[in-house]
Amino acid sequence: MLSFNSKKQLLQFLTEDIGSGDITSVLLPKKRISAKIISRENAIVAGVVYAKEIFKLKGCNVKIVRKDGSKIKPNQTIMTISGDAGKILTCERTVLNLLTRMSGIATQTNELVKKIPTKTKLYATRKTAPGLRYFDKEAVEIGGGKKHRLRLDEMVMIKDNHIAVEGSLLSLIKKAKKKYKKFEVEVENTSDAVLAAKEGATIIMLDNFLPAQIKKTIQVLRNEKLRGKVLLEASGGINSKNIASYGKTKVDIISVGSITNSVKGIDMSLEI
C-alpha cells in the first residue's frame, strides 16, 4: 500500500489557492505580526497539526493551544501564529478551510457516537471529497469514529453493482475466498446474509435494513450458529434521530456517509 504524503498534499492545497502569487498581500509592508485562530461556536477541534504544517510551509511560527480532540467554546483560541504578515495572510484561507471542515466532521461524528447506547462502533464510508479523503477520515477518528476502508485496495467489498455484473452472489464470494482471507459482502435480505455468513464473509453489510429487520437477521444467524463468526454492519438512512435504535440492535458497526459528505464546517476566524 502506498503511504500518504500529507505534506505534499497540503502544499498542493496551498499552491492551488495562491496561483501565481498573492497579489493583495504583497501590497502590505514587510512586518512581523502575531495572530490567533479562534472558534465562533462549540466544537471538537480537528486538523490543528495540518494547519500548523501549512503555516510552516511559509516560514510562520505556530503554537498549538487546543490539541486535536479538544472541546472548545466560542471565542477560545485554537492556535497562535507569528511571522511575516503577508505570509500569514496567504495561508489564512487554506488553513481555515481545512480546519473548519475537519472540526465539523469530528464534531458531527462525536455527536453521533454519544447517541449510540451500546458498544457498536461508528464507521466512516468512502463518501468523501476527492483530495480530502485522508483528512476527512482522520477527522472521523478524532471525533471518536473509525475509518473503515480508506481506499479500494484495502479490502474486498462486494456490493450490489458487483453482484449485478457477476450475476451471482455465491459465485463472486467463491472468487473472493480464493484470493483473500477477509472480505465484506453487502446484502439486501436475511437469506443473503445467511449465505454470506456460511461462505465465510468477514463482514456483512445489512444495507437499508430497518432495526426490526436487523434484529430478525441476528436471530436467524444465531439459530444457525453463525452470529459469532461475522461482524455485522448497518448502513443506509442512519442519522442522529434513529442511530440509537440501530445501536440497540447490537450490530458491530454502523456506517454513516453524512459525517463526511454532508459536512457543516465550524465557524472559525483568524484575528491579527
C-alpha positions as CSV (number, residue, x, y, z in Angstrom):
1,M,0.0,0.0,0.0
2,L,1.3,3.4,-0.9
3,S,2.0,5.7,2.1
4,F,0.2,9.1,2.1
5,N,2.4,12.2,2.0
6,S,0.3,14.7,3.9
7,K,3.0,17.5,3.5
8,K,2.9,17.1,-0.3
9,Q,-1.0,17.3,-0.3
10,L,-1.0,20.3,2.0
11,L,1.5,22.1,-0.3
12,Q,-0.8,21.3,-3.2
13,F,-3.8,22.8,-1.4
14,L,-1.8,26.0,-0.7
15,T,-0.4,26.2,-4.2
16,E,-3.9,25.8,-5.7
17,D,-5.1,28.9,-3.6
18,I,-2.1,31.1,-4.3
19,G,-1.8,30.6,-8.0
20,S,0.9,32.8,-9.5
21,G,1.0,34.8,-6.3
22,D,-1.0,36.6,-3.5
23,I,-1.2,39.9,-5.2
24,T,-3.1,41.5,-2.3
25,S,-0.7,40.6,0.5
26,V,2.4,41.8,-1.5
27,L,1.0,45.3,-1.2
28,L,1.5,45.2,2.6
29,P,4.6,46.5,4.4
30,K,7.2,43.9,5.4
31,K,6.4,43.5,9.1
32,R,6.1,40.7,11.7
33,I,2.8,40.2,13.3
34,S,1.0,37.9,15.8
35,A,-2.3,36.3,15.1
36,K,-4.7,33.7,16.5
37,I,-7.3,31.4,15.2
38,I,-10.5,31.3,17.4
39,S,-13.7,29.3,17.2
40,R,-17.1,31.0,17.0
41,E,-19.0,28.0,18.3
42,N,-18.8,24.9,20.4
43,A,-16.9,22.1,18.6
44,I,-14.4,19.3,18.7
45,V,-11.2,20.6,17.2
46,A,-9.6,18.6,14.4
47,G,-6.8,19.4,12.0
48,V,-4.5,21.6,14.1
49,V,-1.4,19.5,13.2
50,Y,-2.1,20.0,9.5
51,A,-3.0,23.7,10.0
52,K,0.4,24.2,11.7
53,E,2.2,22.4,8.8
54,I,0.6,24.8,6.2
55,F,1.8,27.8,8.1
56,K,5.3,26.2,8.5
57,L,5.4,25.8,4.7
58,K,5.6,29.6,4.5
59,G,8.0,30.0,7.4
60,C,5.5,31.0,10.1
61,N,5.8,30.0,13.7
62,V,2.8,28.3,15.3
63,K,1.9,27.4,18.9
64,I,-1.0,24.9,19.3
65,V,-3.2,25.9,22.2
66,R,-6.0,23.3,21.7
67,K,-5.0,19.9,20.5
68,D,-7.0,17.7,18.2
69,G,-9.9,16.1,20.0
70,S,-10.3,19.1,22.4
71,K,-13.7,20.5,23.2
72,I,-13.8,24.2,22.5
73,K,-16.3,27.0,23.2
74,P,-16.9,30.3,21.4
75,N,-14.0,32.7,21.3
76,Q,-11.5,30.2,22.6
77,T,-8.1,30.3,20.9
78,I,-7.1,27.2,19.0
79,M,-3.6,28.3,17.9
80,T,-1.4,31.4,17.8
81,I,0.8,32.3,14.8
82,S,3.7,34.7,14.4
83,G,5.7,35.7,11.3
84,D,5.6,37.8,8.2
85,A,2.2,39.4,7.8
86,G,1.9,38.7,4.1
87,K,2.8,35.0,4.6
88,I,0.3,34.5,7.4
89,L,-2.5,36.1,5.4
90,T,-1.5,34.0,2.3
91,C,-2.0,30.8,4.4
92,E,-5.2,32.0,6.2
93,R,-7.9,30.7,3.9
94,T,-6.3,27.3,3.1
95,V,-5.8,26.7,6.9
96,L,-9.3,27.7,7.8
97,N,-10.9,25.7,5.0
98,L,-9.2,22.5,6.2
99,L,-9.5,23.3,10.0
100,T,-13.2,24.2,9.8
101,R,-14.1,21.1,7.7
102,M,-12.2,18.6,9.8
103,S,-13.6,20.1,13.0
104,G,-17.1,19.9,11.5
105,I,-16.6,16.2,10.7
106,A,-15.1,15.5,14.2
107,T,-17.9,17.4,15.9
108,Q,-20.7,15.7,13.9
109,T,-19.1,12.3,14.5
110,N,-18.8,12.8,18.2
111,E,-22.4,13.8,18.5
112,L,-23.5,10.6,16.8
113,V,-21.1,8.4,18.8
114,K,-22.6,9.7,22.0
115,K,-26.1,8.7,20.8
116,I,-25.2,5.0,20.4
117,P,-26.2,3.2,23.6
118,T,-24.2,0.1,23.1
119,K,-20.6,-0.9,22.2
120,T,-21.4,-0.6,18.5
121,K,-18.8,1.4,16.6
122,L,-19.4,4.3,14.2
123,Y,-17.6,4.0,10.9
124,A,-16.9,6.4,8.1
125,T,-17.5,5.5,4.4
126,R,-15.7,6.4,1.2
127,K,-18.2,9.2,0.6
128,T,-15.6,11.9,1.0
129,A,-14.4,14.8,-1.2
130,P,-11.7,13.9,-3.7
131,G,-8.4,15.0,-2.4
132,L,-9.7,15.3,1.2
133,R,-10.3,11.6,2.0
134,Y,-7.2,11.2,4.2
135,F,-8.1,14.3,6.2
136,D,-11.9,13.5,6.3
137,K,-11.1,10.1,7.8
138,E,-8.6,11.5,10.3
139,A,-11.3,13.8,11.5
140,V,-13.8,11.0,12.0
141,E,-11.2,9.2,14.1
142,I,-10.5,12.3,16.1
143,G,-14.3,12.6,16.8
144,G,-14.5,9.0,18.1
145,G,-15.3,7.1,15.0
146,K,-13.5,4.6,12.9
147,K,-12.0,5.0,9.4
148,H,-13.2,1.7,7.7
149,R,-11.6,1.3,4.2
150,L,-9.5,4.3,3.2
151,R,-9.1,3.0,-0.4
152,L,-10.3,0.2,-2.7
153,D,-7.1,-1.8,-2.2
154,E,-7.6,-2.3,1.5
155,M,-10.3,-5.0,1.4
156,V,-12.7,-6.6,-0.9
157,M,-16.2,-5.3,-0.5
158,I,-18.8,-7.0,-2.7
159,K,-21.7,-4.6,-3.3
160,D,-25.0,-4.7,-5.3
161,N,-23.4,-3.5,-8.6
162,H,-20.7,-6.0,-8.4
163,I,-23.3,-8.7,-7.9
164,A,-25.3,-7.3,-10.8
165,V,-22.3,-7.6,-13.1
166,E,-21.3,-11.1,-11.9
167,G,-24.8,-12.4,-11.9
168,S,-24.4,-14.4,-8.8
169,L,-23.6,-13.5,-5.2
170,L,-22.3,-17.0,-4.4
171,S,-20.0,-17.0,-7.5
172,L,-18.5,-13.7,-6.5
173,I,-17.9,-14.8,-2.9
174,K,-16.2,-18.0,-4.1
175,K,-13.8,-15.9,-6.3
176,A,-13.1,-13.6,-3.3
177,K,-12.4,-16.6,-1.0
178,K,-9.8,-18.0,-3.4
179,K,-7.6,-14.8,-3.1
180,Y,-8.4,-13.1,0.2
181,K,-8.8,-14.2,3.8
182,K,-11.0,-11.2,4.6
183,F,-13.9,-9.7,2.6
184,E,-17.1,-7.8,3.1
185,V,-20.5,-8.5,1.5
186,E,-23.4,-6.1,1.1
187,V,-26.8,-7.9,1.3
188,E,-30.4,-6.7,1.0
189,N,-32.2,-9.5,2.8
190,T,-31.8,-12.1,5.6
191,S,-31.3,-15.1,3.3
192,D,-28.3,-13.5,1.6
193,A,-26.9,-12.6,5.0
194,V,-27.0,-16.3,6.0
195,L,-25.4,-17.3,2.7
196,A,-22.6,-14.8,3.1
197,A,-22.0,-16.0,6.7
198,K,-21.9,-19.6,5.7
199,E,-19.5,-18.9,2.9
200,G,-17.0,-17.2,5.3
201,A,-17.6,-13.4,4.9
202,T,-15.7,-11.4,7.4
203,I,-18.2,-8.5,7.5
204,I,-21.8,-8.5,6.3
205,M,-23.3,-5.1,5.5
206,L,-27.1,-5.0,6.1
207,D,-28.0,-2.4,3.5
208,N,-31.1,-0.3,4.2
209,F,-32.3,-2.7,6.9
210,L,-34.7,-1.3,9.5
211,P,-33.8,-2.1,13.1
212,A,-36.6,-4.7,13.3
213,Q,-35.1,-6.4,10.2
214,I,-31.6,-6.4,11.7
215,K,-32.9,-8.0,14.9
216,K,-34.6,-10.7,12.9
217,T,-31.4,-11.3,10.9
218,I,-29.3,-11.5,14.0
219,Q,-31.7,-14.1,15.5
220,V,-31.6,-16.2,12.3
221,L,-27.8,-16.1,12.3
222,R,-27.8,-17.1,16.0
223,N,-30.1,-20.0,15.2
224,E,-27.7,-21.1,12.5
225,K,-24.8,-20.7,14.9
226,L,-23.3,-18.1,12.6
227,R,-23.6,-14.9,14.5
228,G,-20.2,-15.2,16.3
229,K,-18.4,-15.8,13.0
230,V,-19.1,-12.5,11.3
231,L,-19.2,-8.8,12.0
232,L,-22.5,-7.1,11.1
233,E,-22.6,-3.6,9.7
234,A,-25.8,-1.5,9.5
235,S,-25.8,1.1,6.7
236,G,-28.2,3.3,4.8
237,G,-30.5,6.1,6.1
238,I,-29.0,6.2,9.5
239,N,-28.9,9.7,11.2
240,S,-29.0,11.4,14.6
241,K,-32.7,10.7,15.0
242,N,-32.6,6.9,14.5
243,I,-28.9,5.9,15.3
244,A,-29.8,4.9,18.9
245,S,-32.4,2.4,17.6
246,Y,-29.7,0.9,15.3
247,G,-27.3,0.7,18.2
248,K,-29.8,-1.1,20.3
249,T,-29.8,-4.0,17.7
250,K,-26.2,-4.7,18.8
251,V,-24.8,-4.7,15.3
252,D,-21.0,-4.4,15.4
253,I,-20.7,-1.5,13.1
254,I,-22.9,1.5,12.0
255,S,-21.6,3.3,8.9
256,V,-22.8,6.8,8.1
257,G,-21.9,8.6,4.9
258,S,-23.3,12.0,6.0
259,I,-20.4,12.6,8.5
260,T,-18.1,13.2,5.6
261,N,-20.3,14.0,2.6
262,S,-22.7,16.5,4.3
263,V,-20.2,18.4,6.4
264,K,-21.2,21.6,8.3
265,G,-18.0,23.4,8.9
266,I,-17.3,25.0,12.2
267,D,-17.2,28.8,12.2
268,M,-13.6,29.9,12.9
269,S,-11.6,33.0,12.1
270,L,-8.1,34.3,12.1
271,E,-7.6,37.5,14.0
272,I,-4.5,39.7,14.0
